[in-house]
Amino acid sequence: MYNKLIVLSERMRHEGALLGGQLSAESLQQALQEERAESISQDGEIIAFGALWPRERSIELGSMWVATEHRGRGFGSTIFGRLIARAPKNTRLFLISHNALIVHLALKNSMQEANKENWANAVPWSASCGPCDRLTETEKSNCPFMCAEKECRLFFRV
Ligand SMILES: CC(C)(COP(=O)(O)OP(=O)(O)OC[C@H]1O[C@@H](n2cnc3c(N)ncnc32)[C@H](O)[C@@H]1OP(=O)(O)O)[C@@H](O)C(=O)NCCC(=O)NCCS
């Protein structure tokens, strides 16, 4: 299994849209062992993955990935639905994405989109933007990516 996670980790790291820091094979394995992740395998390979990442007073639904050759066949939707069902109801669930498919799945699953005014109230700032790969800590207060159409859009479960 661990060898499959090494391959998965390498493939996921090639996706610019995924946060790199949490994609090590160890980290993916831990998420699966702690039942915070969902995966689909075919012919001995993991072809779809997604995880719930604990953040400050909240949980991020992220690392959604389907192998290029299997996209557009509902695997992403299946993983997303399983993660939504698995996420504890008493903790704020959120995701950050501008991917049209993920935005569609968030809205389909009754998540609400944050705006610049309620972003930090919807989810603690340190939870939504703490793990950012793109800006340094000092730049974050003037983040140009927040709520931008093709950048970071925050969705949360009410
Ligand atoms: C995003 C990703 C996980 C989606 O996986 P997928 O298996 O191709 O997705 P699905 O086939 O399940 O489609 C997801 C939903 O989007 C819908 N959809 C398809 N094309 C769409 C479009 N252009 N606009 C809006 N929704 C669209 C599908 O109908 C489906 O919704 P449904 O369940 O209501 O029918 C996959 O494209 C991927 O791995 N991308 C690279 C990594 C990435 O960017 N991850 C997201 C980071 S935030």
The ligand as an ORCA input file, in Angstrom:
! r2SCAN-3c Opt
* xyz 0 1
  C     -11.311     18.407     -9.664
  C     -11.288     16.904     -9.914
  C     -10.959     16.192     -8.605
  C     -12.697     16.480    -10.389
  O     -12.713     15.075    -10.564
  P     -13.625     14.381    -11.704
  O     -13.672     12.936    -11.411
  O     -13.143     14.798    -13.041
  O     -15.044     15.075    -11.414
  P     -16.492     14.481    -11.739
  O     -16.484     13.777    -13.051
  O     -16.957     13.729    -10.551
  O     -17.313     15.829    -11.876
  C     -17.556     16.619    -10.713
  C     -18.834     17.416    -10.900
  O     -18.566     18.530    -11.766
  C     -19.578     18.602    -12.759
  N     -18.993     19.291    -13.902
  C     -18.340     18.751    -14.942
  N     -17.902     19.741    -15.765
  C     -18.286     20.909    -15.188
  C     -18.117     22.286    -15.538
  N     -17.472     22.659    -16.637
  N     -18.633     23.248    -14.701
  C     -19.282     22.889    -13.575
  N     -19.443     21.598    -13.189
  C     -18.962     20.638    -13.994
  C     -19.959     17.155    -12.987
  O     -21.229     17.036    -13.587
  C     -19.957     16.634    -11.549
  O     -21.107     17.038    -10.865
  P     -22.337     16.040    -10.546
  O     -21.834     15.053     -9.554
  O     -23.403     16.943     -9.989
  O     -22.733     15.414    -11.861
  C     -10.262     16.539    -11.020
  O     -10.541     17.300    -12.178
  C      -8.811     16.794    -10.635
  O      -8.168     15.917    -10.069
  N      -8.266     17.998    -10.964
  C      -6.858     18.287    -10.682
  C      -6.619     18.554     -9.207
  C      -7.428     19.726     -8.737
  O      -7.426     20.789     -9.350
  N      -8.155     19.504     -7.604
  C      -8.978     20.505     -7.029
  C      -8.173     21.395     -6.206
  S      -9.180     22.517     -5.328
*
